[in-house]
Amino acid sequence: MIPLIGIVLATITIFSSSTLVPGGTVTFYVNDGDLDTSPRAVDEVSTSGLLEFKLAGTTITGPSTIIETDPSSGVFVGKITIPTTINGRDVTQGDTLVITYKDESDYSGHSKSSSASLSAKKYTTGFDVYPKNARIGQTFQVRINDPDFNLDSRTVDNISLSKIEFKTTNGIKTTLANAAFDAKTTSLRETGENTNQFVVSVKMPKEIDGKKLKIGSTAQLKFTDTTSPSRTTEKLKTNIKIGLR
């Protein structure tokens, strides 16, 4: 029997915080010292013949190369973009991505395959404002919890302010992209690289496009989400009172 002490078996893993989102990106790693052919340089290896990518049992296109994380690390990173449709239908909950690594020669000299998988999951989109009562000139937060907008688990993503409608009882209708709200950022920004939480701070304006807001009235904010795995449109609403204090 060959002892395995000091021998690292080739493996493939999917970034632990990755989420399978149609149109999004999944990060994966291949750990195989055999691919480290230049100990003092960062290697870039072709995926042709080495990696296979399947979604719902159907082969999909993956990255053409994977890149070593550091010189002599033997760990290679790659990113695959998830299609929005597969086999003529939308990608939905339960569809599974399987990445297979074909190790041409393991420690024993034989070829061996290893794989990692990730499935689309069901979740509920959250939409809210805080506080629920904001006086003229006061800052309030708009918050969205939506994994579909987390397109890359290793970067901070954004949701356009134009997706949030603001409507009052006296006929004012606009979006948070309107300059009257004096937004702190140009979009709802994800609070971290992979949090699924998006936030923006805006001010309650005195007037919008020449129309004054009515003190004591209630404004409705509406978020229209068209990115769900089922590809259906979901409309979420929340209210905020325009108060004196």
C-alpha positions as CSV (number, residue, x, y, z in Angstrom):
1,M,0.0,0.0,0.0
2,I,1.4,3.4,-1.0
3,P,1.4,5.9,2.0
4,L,-0.4,9.1,1.4
5,I,1.6,11.2,3.8
6,G,2.8,14.4,2.0
7,I,0.7,13.7,-1.1
8,V,-2.0,16.2,-2.0
9,L,-4.9,14.8,-4.0
10,A,-6.2,16.9,-6.8
11,T,-9.6,18.5,-5.9
12,I,-12.1,20.9,-7.2
13,T,-14.2,23.2,-5.0
14,I,-16.8,25.9,-5.5
15,F,-16.4,29.1,-3.6
16,S,-18.3,28.5,-0.3
17,S,-20.4,31.7,-0.6
18,S,-21.3,31.3,-4.3
19,T,-24.9,31.5,-5.2
20,L,-26.3,30.0,-8.5
21,V,-28.1,32.9,-10.2
22,P,-29.2,32.9,-13.8
23,G,-26.9,35.4,-15.6
24,G,-24.6,35.5,-12.6
25,T,-21.1,34.2,-12.0
26,V,-19.8,31.2,-9.9
27,T,-16.2,31.1,-8.7
28,F,-14.4,27.7,-8.4
29,Y,-10.9,26.4,-7.5
30,V,-8.8,23.5,-8.7
31,N,-6.1,22.3,-6.4
32,D,-3.5,20.3,-8.3
33,G,0.3,20.7,-7.9
34,D,0.9,18.9,-11.2
35,L,-0.4,22.0,-13.0
36,D,2.2,24.2,-11.3
37,T,4.8,24.0,-14.1
38,S,6.5,27.3,-13.3
39,P,7.3,27.5,-9.6
40,R,8.4,31.1,-9.7
41,A,5.6,32.4,-11.9
42,V,1.8,32.4,-11.9
43,D,0.6,29.7,-14.3
44,E,-2.4,29.9,-16.6
45,V,-3.8,26.6,-17.7
46,S,-6.2,25.8,-20.5
47,T,-9.4,24.1,-19.4
48,S,-9.7,22.1,-22.6
49,G,-9.8,18.4,-21.7
50,L,-9.4,19.2,-18.0
51,L,-12.7,20.6,-17.0
52,E,-16.3,19.9,-17.9
53,F,-19.2,22.1,-17.0
54,K,-22.8,20.9,-17.0
55,L,-26.1,22.6,-15.9
56,A,-29.2,20.5,-15.5
57,G,-27.3,17.7,-17.2
58,T,-26.4,19.8,-20.3
59,T,-22.9,20.8,-21.2
60,I,-22.4,24.6,-21.0
61,T,-19.4,26.8,-21.9
62,G,-16.9,27.6,-19.2
63,P,-13.8,29.7,-19.0
64,S,-11.1,28.9,-21.5
65,T,-8.4,29.1,-18.8
66,I,-7.9,28.9,-15.0
67,I,-5.2,31.1,-13.3
68,E,-2.9,30.1,-10.4
69,T,-3.7,32.2,-7.3
70,D,0.0,32.6,-6.4
71,P,3.4,31.4,-7.7
72,S,3.9,27.8,-6.7
73,S,0.5,27.5,-4.9
74,G,-0.9,24.8,-7.2
75,V,-4.3,26.3,-6.6
76,F,-6.1,27.7,-9.7
77,V,-9.2,29.9,-9.8
78,G,-11.8,30.2,-12.5
79,K,-15.2,31.8,-13.0
80,I,-18.1,30.5,-15.0
81,T,-21.1,32.6,-16.2
82,I,-24.4,31.0,-15.6
83,P,-26.8,31.1,-18.6
84,T,-30.4,32.4,-18.2
85,T,-31.8,29.5,-20.2
86,I,-31.0,25.8,-20.6
87,N,-32.5,23.3,-23.1
88,G,-34.9,26.0,-24.4
89,R,-36.3,26.9,-21.0
90,D,-35.4,29.3,-18.1
91,V,-33.0,28.2,-15.5
92,T,-35.1,27.5,-12.4
93,Q,-34.9,26.3,-8.8
94,G,-33.4,22.9,-8.5
95,D,-31.2,23.1,-11.6
96,T,-27.7,22.0,-10.6
97,L,-24.3,23.1,-11.9
98,V,-21.7,20.3,-11.9
99,I,-18.0,21.1,-12.6
100,T,-15.9,18.0,-13.2
101,Y,-12.1,18.1,-13.1
102,K,-10.3,15.3,-15.0
103,D,-6.9,14.7,-13.4
104,E,-4.8,13.2,-16.1
105,S,-2.3,11.7,-13.7
106,D,-2.9,11.4,-9.9
107,Y,-0.4,10.3,-7.3
108,S,-0.6,6.7,-8.4
109,G,-0.1,7.6,-12.1
110,H,-3.7,6.9,-13.0
111,S,-6.4,9.3,-14.4
112,K,-9.1,10.4,-12.0
113,S,-12.1,12.7,-11.9
114,S,-13.5,14.8,-9.1
115,S,-16.5,17.1,-9.2
116,A,-18.3,19.9,-7.3
117,S,-21.9,21.0,-7.6
118,L,-24.2,23.9,-6.8
119,S,-28.0,24.1,-7.1
120,A,-30.3,27.1,-7.5
121,K,-32.3,27.6,-4.3
122,K,-35.6,29.2,-3.5
123,Y,-35.6,32.4,-1.5
124,T,-37.8,35.4,-0.7
125,T,-36.9,38.9,-1.8
126,G,-37.0,41.5,1.0
127,F,-37.9,45.2,0.5
128,D,-38.2,47.8,3.3
129,V,-37.5,51.4,4.4
130,Y,-36.1,52.7,7.7
131,P,-37.4,54.7,9.6
132,K,-41.1,54.4,8.6
133,N,-41.6,58.0,9.3
134,A,-39.3,60.7,7.8
135,R,-39.6,64.5,8.1
136,I,-38.7,66.8,5.3
137,G,-34.9,66.9,4.9
138,Q,-34.4,63.8,7.0
139,T,-32.4,60.9,5.7
140,F,-34.0,57.4,5.4
141,Q,-32.7,54.1,4.1
142,V,-34.1,51.8,1.4
143,R,-33.1,48.2,1.8
144,I,-33.4,45.2,-0.6
145,N,-32.4,41.6,0.1
146,D,-32.2,39.9,-3.3
147,P,-29.6,37.2,-4.2
148,D,-30.5,37.6,-7.9
149,F,-28.7,40.9,-8.0
150,N,-25.6,39.4,-6.4
151,L,-24.1,38.7,-9.8
152,D,-20.6,38.1,-8.6
153,S,-19.8,36.6,-5.2
154,R,-16.4,38.3,-5.1
155,T,-17.4,41.9,-5.9
156,V,-19.9,44.5,-4.6
157,D,-22.9,44.7,-6.9
158,N,-25.5,47.4,-7.5
159,I,-29.2,48.0,-8.1
160,S,-30.3,51.0,-10.1
161,L,-32.2,53.7,-8.2
162,S,-34.6,53.9,-11.2
163,K,-36.0,50.5,-10.2
164,I,-37.5,52.0,-7.0
165,E,-40.8,53.9,-7.7
166,F,-41.9,56.7,-5.3
167,K,-45.6,57.6,-5.4
168,T,-47.6,60.0,-3.1
169,T,-51.3,60.4,-2.5
170,N,-51.3,63.9,-4.1
171,G,-50.2,62.6,-7.5
172,I,-46.4,62.7,-7.4
173,K,-44.8,59.8,-9.1
174,T,-41.1,59.3,-9.8
175,T,-38.2,57.1,-8.9
176,L,-35.4,57.4,-6.4
177,A,-33.1,58.3,-9.3
178,N,-34.7,61.8,-9.2
179,A,-32.1,64.3,-8.0
180,A,-34.6,65.6,-5.4
181,F,-33.8,62.7,-3.1
182,D,-30.1,63.7,-2.9
183,A,-29.0,60.0,-2.8
184,K,-25.7,59.4,-1.0
185,T,-24.7,56.9,-3.7
186,T,-25.8,56.5,-7.4
187,S,-27.3,53.1,-6.7
188,L,-28.4,50.7,-4.0
189,R,-25.0,49.2,-3.2
190,E,-24.4,45.7,-1.8
191,T,-23.2,46.0,1.8
192,G,-20.4,43.5,1.1
193,E,-18.9,41.2,-1.5
194,N,-21.5,38.5,-1.0
195,T,-24.2,39.7,1.4
196,N,-27.2,39.9,-1.0
197,Q,-28.2,43.0,1.0
198,F,-28.5,46.3,-0.9
199,V,-28.8,49.7,0.7
200,V,-29.1,53.4,-0.2
201,S,-29.6,56.5,1.9
202,V,-31.8,59.3,0.5
203,K,-33.4,62.5,1.9
204,M,-37.1,63.2,2.1
205,P,-37.5,66.1,-0.3
206,K,-39.6,69.2,0.3
207,E,-40.8,69.1,-3.3
208,I,-40.4,66.9,-6.5
209,D,-40.4,68.5,-9.9
210,G,-42.1,71.6,-8.6
211,K,-44.8,69.7,-6.6
212,K,-44.7,69.9,-2.8
213,L,-45.0,66.8,-0.6
214,K,-47.9,66.8,1.7
215,I,-47.0,66.7,5.4
216,G,-48.8,63.8,7.2
217,S,-49.4,61.9,4.0
218,T,-48.1,58.4,3.1
219,A,-45.8,57.7,0.2
220,Q,-45.5,54.3,-1.4
221,L,-42.3,52.8,-2.7
222,K,-42.4,50.0,-5.2
223,F,-39.6,47.6,-6.3
224,T,-40.2,45.6,-9.5
225,D,-38.0,42.5,-9.5
226,T,-37.7,40.8,-12.9
227,T,-34.7,38.7,-12.0
228,S,-36.2,35.8,-10.1
229,P,-35.1,32.2,-11.0
230,S,-38.6,31.6,-12.3
231,R,-38.2,34.6,-14.6
232,T,-41.5,36.0,-13.3
233,T,-42.1,39.6,-12.3
234,E,-42.5,40.3,-8.6
235,K,-43.7,43.6,-7.3
236,L,-42.8,44.5,-3.7
237,K,-44.3,47.6,-1.9
238,T,-43.6,49.4,1.3
239,N,-44.8,52.7,2.8
240,I,-43.2,55.6,4.5
241,K,-45.0,58.5,6.3
242,I,-44.0,62.1,5.5
243,G,-43.9,63.6,9.0
244,L,-43.0,66.7,10.8
245,R,-40.7,64.8,13.3
